[in-house]
Amino acid sequence: MQQLLFAPLIAFFATVITVPLVIRFAKRAKLMDDPKTHIHPAVIHKKPIPRAGGLAIFLGILISALVFVPFDNFTKTIFLGGLVVVVTGVLDDKYDLSPYIRFGVNILTAMIAVYAGVTIPFITNPLGGILHFNDFQVIIFSQAYNIGDALAVVWIVWVMNMLNWSKGVDGQMPGIAAISAFVIGIAAFRFMSVEETSYSTSLISFIVGGASLGFLVYNFYPAKIFPGYSATILGYFIGILSITSGVKLATAVLVMGVPSVDAAITIFRRILSKKSPFWHDRGHLHHLLLNYGLGHRSIAVFYWLMSLILGFVALMASSRGKLFVIMLVVVVVLGFVFMLRVAGKHQDYD
């Protein structure tokens, strides 16, 4: 039990200590986000800021995990996939890789997690009953795969990209990630008596939450370092942990409800505009709020509060209740985005 307290504290302080070292490394390696040379529609800062924040987060998670988590084959494989995520992210921070290359690596690392044993064997039908996915298989290149494995890949890739899109303002992403990780950790802790992996999942979830808060110390406005694409490591871990925790995926969907709906709206909006869903613009909810006059801190706190409230609901509500709240979040966010776009329709976000 004491590990659940000390592990996130070690992750927090390890990240706090590591970030200044990563800032120094980023400056020497020229891993800088310079608005004068980085032509990007979503750039809103005015001066060069070091990137590669995900490297510090990964080191904070790894340091604490080495102390508190048994490194069996499963854990080793998961952290190997995490290393691939971070290395790719650092390369992107340096060379601005194609989003299609990044997406391909996302799929690869999600498949590494599935190879380690991460799968979605079933989901609870909120209207009654259970849907068992591993009773069905698909054939790819003469090889049979469980549908549960394919869904796990889709879910992990979705969380990685959705959280990556949630770093539009300083402090936004690590705050959402921290709350999500702690909620998943608390939920997993409640399943310890029936799930063998729930304790280790809860422990790693708290570690991820602690590392996220450690990074937030430097990323809250005005940011001293940006997450960079390497911070996709948070989505990678949260996507995996939400599956292995033994909790219903609706819990993870709900706690990340606002950025999830915003990401879905963004994808559909870009497709309807005959644009690639992978290429960035200034149409995210946080950009609309900036245009409306809210500051970085206010927007970040808004996202945190939404995650806290929805996380509390996720821990307390039944499956049917979660479905109702998810539908409500979709409707509210859709309406909110529509009103903000109408109010700022004179601005060209796309």
Backbone torsions as a table, in degrees:
resi	resn	phi	psi	omega
1	MET	NA	-39.0	179.8
2	GLN	-63.1	-27.9	179.3
3	GLN	-61.8	-34.9	-179.5
4	LEU	-66.2	-18.6	176.0
5	LEU	-93.4	-46.9	-173.8
6	PHE	-77.2	-32.6	-178.3
7	ALA	-60.3	-49.2	177.6
8	PRO	-66.9	-30.0	177.2
9	LEU	-66.1	-43.0	177.4
10	ILE	-62.9	-42.5	179.0
11	ALA	-62.3	-39.9	179.4
12	PHE	-62.2	-52.9	-176.6
13	PHE	-70.2	-33.6	177.2
14	ALA	-63.3	-39.9	179.0
15	THR	-70.3	-42.3	178.5
16	VAL	-58.6	-39.0	-179.8
17	ILE	-75.5	-34.1	-175.2
18	THR	-76.9	-33.6	-175.4
19	VAL	-55.3	-47.6	178.6
20	PRO	-59.3	-33.7	177.4
21	LEU	-67.6	-39.5	178.5
22	VAL	-69.0	-36.3	176.4
23	ILE	-60.6	-44.3	177.9
24	ARG	-62.3	-43.9	178.8
25	PHE	-63.1	-42.8	-178.6
26	ALA	-62.3	-38.8	179.4
27	LYS	-68.2	-41.1	179.2
28	ARG	-68.7	-37.9	-178.7
29	ALA	-85.9	1.9	-179.7
30	LYS	59.7	40.7	173.8
31	LEU	-92.0	66.7	-173.4
32	MET	-116.2	144.6	174.4
33	ASP	-101.2	94.1	-177.5
34	ASP	-99.7	114.1	-177.5
35	PRO	-62.1	-18.1	179.4
36	LYS	-78.0	-27.6	-178.9
37	THR	-112.4	-22.2	-179.9
38	HIS	-92.3	90.3	-178.7
39	ILE	-80.3	108.9	-173.8
40	HIS	-151.6	130.5	-176.5
41	PRO	-61.7	-21.8	-177.0
42	ALA	-95.4	1.7	179.9
43	VAL	-71.3	125.0	-178.7
44	ILE	-126.7	-4.2	179.9
45	HIS	-87.7	164.3	-172.0
46	LYS	-110.5	-15.0	-177.7
47	LYS	-134.3	160.5	-178.5
48	PRO	-62.2	134.3	179.5
49	ILE	-129.2	135.1	177.2
50	PRO	-60.8	145.2	175.9
51	ARG	-106.2	-159.2	175.8
52	ALA	69.3	26.1	178.3
53	GLY	-61.7	-27.2	179.4
54	GLY	-62.8	-26.6	177.4
55	LEU	-63.6	-43.7	178.0
56	ALA	-65.5	-39.7	179.0
57	ILE	-62.4	-45.7	-179.4
58	PHE	-62.8	-41.5	179.0
59	LEU	-64.5	-40.2	177.4
60	GLY	-62.6	-42.5	177.4
61	ILE	-64.3	-45.6	-176.3
62	LEU	-64.0	-44.0	-179.1
63	ILE	-59.5	-47.5	-179.9
64	SER	-67.5	-39.6	-179.3
65	ALA	-64.4	-37.3	178.7
66	LEU	-63.0	-27.8	-179.6
67	VAL	-83.8	-40.3	-167.6
68	PHE	-112.4	-20.6	-172.4
69	VAL	-107.5	127.3	175.1
70	PRO	-64.3	126.4	-177.5
71	PHE	-91.2	80.4	173.6
72	ASP	-83.5	-175.9	-177.6
73	ASN	-60.4	-37.5	179.1
74	PHE	-61.9	-50.8	-178.2
75	THR	-64.2	-41.2	178.5
76	LYS	-60.1	-42.8	-179.1
77	THR	-66.5	-41.1	179.1
78	ILE	-62.7	-43.4	-179.6
79	PHE	-71.6	-28.5	174.0
80	LEU	-63.6	-44.3	175.1
81	GLY	-61.1	-39.3	177.4
82	GLY	-62.7	-37.4	177.2
83	LEU	-63.1	-40.3	177.1
84	VAL	-61.8	-41.6	178.4
85	VAL	-59.7	-47.2	-175.8
86	VAL	-69.0	-43.1	179.0
87	VAL	-61.0	-44.4	177.5
88	THR	-61.7	-40.5	179.6
89	GLY	-63.9	-42.1	178.7
90	VAL	-65.0	-40.0	176.8
91	LEU	-62.9	-38.3	177.4
92	ASP	-67.2	-39.1	177.7
93	ASP	-61.7	-27.1	-179.6
94	LYS	-88.9	-44.6	-169.5
95	TYR	-115.8	0.4	-178.0
96	ASP	51.0	68.0	-179.0
97	LEU	-62.4	158.5	176.1
98	SER	-61.2	139.7	177.8
99	PRO	-61.4	-24.0	178.6
100	TYR	-72.5	-35.4	174.9
101	ILE	-65.6	-44.8	178.8
102	ARG	-60.5	-42.1	-179.8
103	PHE	-64.8	-39.2	177.1
104	GLY	-62.3	-40.2	177.4
105	VAL	-66.7	-36.7	175.8
106	ASN	-56.5	-46.7	180.0
107	ILE	-63.6	-42.6	179.9
108	LEU	-59.4	-47.9	-177.4
109	THR	-68.6	-34.2	175.5
110	ALA	-64.8	-37.1	177.9
111	MET	-68.5	-32.8	174.3
112	ILE	-61.8	-42.8	178.0
113	ALA	-62.2	-42.1	178.6
114	VAL	-64.6	-39.8	177.0
115	TYR	-59.5	-33.6	179.3
116	ALA	-73.9	-13.8	178.2
117	GLY	121.4	2.6	179.2
118	VAL	-76.2	122.4	179.5
119	THR	-152.6	163.5	176.2
120	ILE	-111.7	91.3	-175.0
121	PRO	-70.3	-28.4	-179.0
122	PHE	-163.4	165.8	169.0
123	ILE	-134.6	150.8	177.9
124	THR	-83.8	126.2	176.4
125	ASN	-74.8	117.2	-178.0
126	PRO	-61.6	-17.8	178.6
127	LEU	-93.5	-0.1	177.7
128	GLY	124.2	136.0	178.0
129	GLY	93.0	179.3	-178.8
130	ILE	-131.9	136.2	176.5
131	LEU	-99.3	113.4	-179.4
132	HIS	-93.3	110.0	-175.7
133	PHE	-80.0	-31.0	-175.6
134	ASN	-75.8	2.6	171.4
135	ASP	-81.3	-9.1	-177.8
136	PHE	-119.9	148.8	-179.5
137	GLN	-135.1	153.2	173.1
138	VAL	-119.8	148.7	-179.0
139	ILE	-104.2	119.3	177.9
140	ILE	-126.1	116.8	-178.4
141	PHE	52.8	47.8	176.8
142	SER	66.7	11.7	179.3
143	GLN	-114.8	131.8	-179.3
144	ALA	-86.3	133.7	177.8
145	TYR	-128.1	140.1	174.3
146	ASN	-69.6	142.9	177.5
147	ILE	-62.0	-31.9	177.9
148	GLY	-60.1	-35.3	177.0
149	ASP	-67.5	-43.9	179.9
150	ALA	-63.0	-41.2	178.9
151	LEU	-65.6	-34.8	177.8
152	ALA	-63.6	-41.7	178.1
153	VAL	-62.0	-46.9	-179.9
154	VAL	-60.6	-43.7	-177.8
155	TRP	-64.7	-46.9	-178.0
156	ILE	-63.2	-44.2	178.8
157	VAL	-63.1	-39.3	179.0
158	TRP	-62.0	-48.3	-178.0
159	VAL	-64.2	-39.6	178.9
160	MET	-58.6	-47.0	-177.0
161	ASN	-76.6	-38.3	-179.9
162	MET	-62.0	-45.4	178.5
163	LEU	-68.8	-34.6	177.8
164	ASN	-61.5	-35.4	177.6
165	TRP	-74.8	-8.0	-176.5
166	SER	-97.8	25.0	179.2
167	LYS	-112.1	31.0	-175.1
168	GLY	-67.7	-31.0	177.4
169	VAL	-125.7	156.8	-175.8
170	ASP	-58.0	129.5	175.6
171	GLY	86.0	-11.7	-175.4
172	GLN	-63.0	-54.2	-174.0
173	MET	-66.6	-51.6	-178.3
174	PRO	-62.7	-30.6	177.4
175	GLY	-67.2	-45.8	177.8
176	ILE	-62.1	-44.1	-178.4
177	ALA	-63.3	-41.8	-179.5
178	ALA	-62.3	-48.2	-179.4
179	ILE	-63.2	-43.9	-179.7
180	SER	-61.4	-44.2	-179.0
181	ALA	-64.6	-42.7	-179.9
182	PHE	-67.2	-39.1	177.7
183	VAL	-63.2	-44.9	177.6
184	ILE	-62.7	-40.1	178.4
185	GLY	-62.9	-42.9	178.8
186	ILE	-65.8	-43.2	-179.9
187	ALA	-63.6	-41.7	179.3
188	ALA	-65.1	-37.0	-180.0
189	PHE	-59.1	-33.0	-178.9
190	ARG	-73.4	-13.7	-178.5
191	PHE	-103.6	11.6	-174.4
192	MET	-59.5	-31.9	-175.9
193	SER	-73.9	-18.2	-177.1
194	VAL	-118.0	-15.0	-179.1
195	GLU	-121.2	122.2	-177.6
196	GLU	-64.7	-34.2	-175.3
197	THR	-88.4	-2.5	-172.2
198	SER	-64.8	-36.6	-178.2
199	TYR	-67.1	-47.3	-180.0
200	SER	-65.3	-36.3	177.0
201	THR	-64.4	-43.6	178.0
202	SER	-61.7	-42.1	-179.5
203	LEU	-62.4	-48.0	-179.8
204	ILE	-66.4	-36.3	177.8
205	SER	-60.6	-45.0	177.8
206	PHE	-64.5	-35.8	177.5
207	ILE	-63.5	-45.3	178.0
208	VAL	-61.7	-41.1	177.4
209	GLY	-62.6	-42.6	178.6
210	GLY	-63.7	-42.5	178.6
211	ALA	-64.8	-37.5	178.4
212	SER	-62.4	-42.9	178.4
213	LEU	-67.0	-35.9	177.1
214	GLY	-62.3	-40.1	177.8
215	PHE	-69.8	-34.1	-179.1
216	LEU	-59.6	-28.8	178.5
217	VAL	-55.3	-35.7	-177.6
218	TYR	-100.6	-14.7	-174.2
219	ASN	-99.6	-14.3	179.1
220	PHE	-68.0	147.8	-173.4
221	TYR	-58.6	132.1	-3.8
222	PRO	-81.7	128.4	-173.2
223	ALA	-67.5	136.7	173.4
224	LYS	-92.1	-15.9	178.4
225	ILE	-154.4	145.5	176.7
226	PHE	-96.4	154.2	178.3
227	PRO	-61.3	-38.6	-174.9
228	GLY	69.3	173.6	-179.0
229	TYR	-69.1	-21.2	178.8
230	SER	-63.7	-20.1	178.6
231	ALA	-72.3	-2.6	171.5
232	THR	-58.9	-15.2	177.1
233	ILE	-57.1	-31.1	179.1
234	LEU	-66.3	-44.7	177.5
235	GLY	-64.6	-35.6	178.2
236	TYR	-61.1	-50.7	-179.0
237	PHE	-67.9	-43.9	-177.7
238	ILE	-65.7	-38.4	176.9
239	GLY	-61.1	-43.7	179.3
240	ILE	-68.7	-47.3	-175.8
241	LEU	-64.6	-33.6	178.9
242	SER	-66.8	-23.1	176.2
243	ILE	-85.3	-48.2	-174.4
244	THR	-76.2	-11.1	-176.1
245	SER	-70.1	-18.5	-176.8
246	GLY	83.2	-0.6	178.2
247	VAL	-89.2	163.6	178.2
248	LYS	-70.8	140.5	-179.7
249	LEU	-60.8	-22.9	177.7
250	ALA	-58.9	-29.7	177.7
251	THR	-62.5	-47.4	179.3
252	ALA	-68.5	-40.3	178.3
253	VAL	-59.2	-41.1	-175.0
254	LEU	-71.8	-46.6	-176.7
255	VAL	-64.9	-27.6	176.6
256	MET	-104.0	26.5	-171.5
257	GLY	-58.7	-48.4	-175.5
258	VAL	-65.6	-52.1	177.5
259	PRO	-64.7	-29.0	178.3
260	SER	-65.8	-48.0	179.9
261	VAL	-65.1	-40.5	178.1
262	ASP	-61.0	-41.1	179.0
263	ALA	-64.9	-42.6	179.4
264	ALA	-63.5	-43.4	177.9
265	ILE	-60.3	-42.6	-178.9
266	THR	-61.2	-44.0	-179.8
267	ILE	-61.9	-48.8	-179.6
268	PHE	-64.6	-39.1	-179.9
269	ARG	-63.0	-43.0	-179.6
270	ARG	-67.4	-40.1	179.1
271	ILE	-65.3	-43.3	178.8
272	LEU	-64.1	-28.3	177.6
273	SER	-85.8	6.7	179.8
274	LYS	60.6	39.7	176.9
275	LYS	-120.8	156.4	179.1
276	SER	-68.1	135.3	177.2
277	PRO	-67.6	-11.3	-177.7
278	PHE	-87.0	-18.1	-175.1
279	TRP	-93.9	137.2	-169.7
280	HIS	-77.8	159.1	172.6
281	ASP	-152.1	-170.1	-179.2
282	ARG	-112.5	40.6	-178.3
283	GLY	-106.8	5.3	178.0
284	HIS	-67.1	160.4	-179.6
285	LEU	-57.3	-41.5	-178.3
286	HIS	-65.9	-31.0	176.4
287	HIS	-69.6	-39.4	178.3
288	LEU	-63.5	-38.9	178.2
289	LEU	-67.5	-37.4	175.3
290	LEU	-61.3	-44.9	-179.9
291	ASN	-64.2	-31.0	-179.3
292	TYR	-75.1	-13.2	175.7
293	GLY	117.9	-4.8	178.4
294	LEU	-74.8	148.6	178.7
295	GLY	-89.6	172.3	-179.7
296	HIS	-55.1	-49.0	-176.2
297	ARG	-63.1	-44.2	-178.5
298	SER	-62.7	-41.3	-178.9
299	ILE	-68.1	-43.9	178.9
300	ALA	-60.7	-45.8	-179.8
301	VAL	-64.1	-36.8	176.8
302	PHE	-57.8	-48.1	179.2
303	TYR	-63.8	-41.4	179.3
304	TRP	-61.8	-45.0	-178.3
305	LEU	-62.9	-41.4	178.3
306	MET	-62.1	-42.5	179.4
307	SER	-66.2	-40.0	178.1
308	LEU	-62.4	-48.2	-178.5
309	ILE	-63.0	-48.0	-178.5
310	LEU	-69.4	-31.8	175.8
311	GLY	-64.8	-41.7	177.0
312	PHE	-62.6	-43.0	178.0
313	VAL	-62.2	-41.3	-178.8
314	ALA	-62.1	-34.7	-179.8
315	LEU	-76.9	-22.2	-173.8
316	MET	-104.5	-27.9	-170.7
317	ALA	-82.8	157.4	173.6
318	SER	-78.3	173.0	178.8
319	SER	-58.4	-44.5	179.6
320	ARG	-67.3	-37.3	177.6
321	GLY	-64.4	-39.8	177.8
322	LYS	-62.8	-40.9	178.4
323	LEU	-60.5	-43.2	179.2
324	PHE	-62.0	-45.2	-177.9
325	VAL	-67.0	-39.0	177.8
326	ILE	-60.5	-44.0	178.0
327	MET	-62.6	-38.8	179.0
328	LEU	-65.7	-42.0	178.6
329	VAL	-61.5	-42.5	178.9
330	VAL	-58.9	-48.3	-177.9
331	VAL	-64.2	-45.2	-177.1
332	VAL	-65.1	-46.3	-178.9
333	VAL	-65.8	-41.0	176.5
334	LEU	-57.4	-47.9	179.8
335	GLY	-64.3	-39.6	-179.7
336	PHE	-64.3	-45.8	179.1
337	VAL	-62.9	-42.4	-179.9
338	PHE	-60.7	-45.7	-179.5
339	MET	-63.9	-40.8	-179.9
340	LEU	-66.9	-37.4	179.2
341	ARG	-69.0	-38.5	177.1
342	VAL	-64.9	-43.0	-179.5
343	ALA	-64.8	-30.3	-178.9
344	GLY	-115.7	31.5	-174.0
345	LYS	-65.9	-15.1	176.6
346	HIS	-73.6	-13.9	179.4
347	GLN	-89.5	145.6	178.5
348	ASP	-98.9	99.2	-177.0
349	TYR	-83.9	-24.1	-171.3
350	ASP	-95.9	NA	NA
